Amino acid sequence: MTQKKDWIDVTGDTPKYDLSHFSYPDYYSEDIASILLPNGLILSRIDKLARTIVSRYDKHLVVCCILKGGYQFFSDLSTALKKYALIDGKNITFSEHFVRIQSYNNDQSTGNVRISMSEEQLRDLEGKDVLIVEDLIDTGASMVALSEFLKDYNLKSMSVASLLVKDTVRSNGFTPEYVGFLVPDHFIIGYCIDYNDMFRELNHVCTISEVGKKKYAK
């Protein structure tokens, strides 16, 4: 894994965005503690990541989405990848795979990682460059487990693009090759990142309030 810290760090003195300045569903008014990353900033960063990724590949790239939280990032990144492949005159073709990894109970990572991929999906990855697209790296346990899981399938290469990496003492040190933002150790919601399947429809990356945690806890 790369050790270069090529990301935007929003863990320190970040702007304090007033919720009244942004659009979001009224029914979440008590459930959002803060807006951490406005949607426009997210999309601009994804655009830059896509151009960087395209510059490093020449042929076929398998883009593998981690469901469900990674879907919005995957969708916007895939669109930008195809755009820059065309603009830069690269003869890159793309295919897509989808995988579920589950490791959360309410707002805590359990450390018990479950990976769902069919044997047909796995065999289709052999000999190919694979880009894993994840929404958020917390402890790093899920990505380490997936990396180990894929070792037996003879990938040409594997890299990881994560929109967010959490700055937490619980991290095992896993560092993706492509990172959008380093975020503080709070529970993150929005931009398809959920808390017990809620908040996916928020356009912005936000932090959840204690009211929201209690309201939607299982």
Steps between C-alpha positions, in 0.01 A plus 500: 500500500610851427619703796449836331228695678327618185168610644312803632519509879180628663576375850627829640368855471237424239234750390191494719218482248165636616233239424262777390728573202443157343211291376422172676182313596314680778428172678872473580520848658570362849711210381790683332771635730697675225572513129858386461533498119255685273400314186680736263832448679453122485437504125798725430731269695363193319570667167866542597527141627358370171758684291781366720370143472458517121859619462624174657319245281522417129267209431208334676400596856251314719330747735359317801240678714462422870125508568298671622683802639749524215240518225474879461878542503529211256241654267657846494855363478411264213345784303811713552734211411328448166504874432873533555584182311329663201654845554850360547471269200554186709385166358369385836192280519310460824292226658315507830455265792306536823580348838351522847720526808331521838679587823284758686247474779335839559797745508776252588722286280468146633825365353299204367524549122266320261572511125248408232637420152398219268758257366416624150579857605827395657620298200421795274762706687792271416779671308333842517567839657241551772399825669303452822271798567405552865315780676688506831804332655454482877713235671625360168388149595262464205759593239767277653251212504402563138865524390575164663182353353602597144859371519401157371350641179817621325408862439741698282476783753269627772464854625246672723327836460320622811312827518568526874760369743427543869773637728462249783721319750310183406658497152719205406704731276342404168544788252317499165683605186235764431335703777258789482496634854644423843209548742472519880406203716125563498225285356451615141169508309378621162609466137363144515682424830241373745419447863281189512386571142402862570655824362608355164305769311695790653711674233766615746735308730380575852547389859209350689361652819435307820128545432543331162699212647231427758211546257629252242688251720415133467 
